[in-house]
Amino acid sequence: MHRALNRLSFEAMEGEFVAVMGPSGSGKTTLLNLISSIDLPTYGRLVIGGIEPELLSENKLALFRRRNLGFVFQEFNLLNMLTVEENIILPLTLDGLPLDEMEKRLAVLSEKLGLAEFLDKRPDELSGGQAQRTAIGRALVHKPKIILADEPTGNLDSRSAKEVLELLSEINEVERTTIIMVTHDPIAASYCDRVLFIKDGEFFNEIYKDEQRQTFFQRILNVLSLLGGHHDLSSVRLP
């Protein structure tokens, strides 16, 4: 039996933007799955806002996830048969919110995300950046307390990645939404308040942001070089 995570004690404060980094197979996605209650811990405890998800019934757990958590994935996970508008308001449809409330939230979000002119398009008509902004809209529309992002810039070019990271930073600062982001990308991690490094399922190190993003970025590279694993850092430069 293999332990994906071992004695990893992790705490994220309300309104914090945290990156989780580590080599492939280090347990990053398992950690995200535990926080999202997709997986339940075999030992130890997970507490979110004073609630232990594993103690909830199946129905209450589904409701808890829908009300408190928003998800952003590398692959976008949009429904191709739905328009941008329908993809964004899908969580509200599931919650049975009144139509006028849906329209109000959609109008605010689509403006903030730069998607107002794309609402009638389908995902296969969008660029990667537009698709990821749509996915972020879907994650935000029900006003979650926590956003869990798994390699959100992994399929984006550098310009789109920068737009998405600046957007997540703005959401974090303005809305005080807690964001926990798994990433391999030290540039993405440099947008965060703190970076947690794990190796072989265990805590390796953590560092907090500097006044200057450049120096924080350099410190992230330094820890990654100590961490080992597959990180090609030879050509990485902060834009």
Sequence and secondary structure as in RCSB ss.txt:
>XXXX:A:sequence
MHRALNRLSFEAMEGEFVAVMGPSGSGKTTLLNLISSIDLPTYGRLVIGGIEPELLSENKLALFRRRNLGFVFQE
FNLLNMLTVEENIILPLTLDGLPLDEMEKRLAVLSEKLGLAEFLDKRPDELSGGQAQRTAIGRALVHKPKIILAD
EPTGNLDSRSAKEVLELLSEINEVERTTIIMVTHDPIAASYCDRVLFIKDGEFFNEIYKDEQRQTFFQRILNVLS
LLGGHHDLSSVRLP
>XXXX:A:secstr
   SS S      TT EEEEE STTSSHHHHHHHHTTSS  SSS   BTTB GGGS HHHHHHHHHHHEEEEETT
    TTS HHHHHHHHHHHHT  HHHHHHHHHHHHHHTT GGGTTS GGGS HHHHHHHHHHHHHTT  SEEEEE
STTTTS HHHHHHHHHHHHHHHHHH  EEEEE S HHHHTTSSEEEEEETTEEEEEEE  SSHHHHHHHHHHHHH
HH SS   TT    
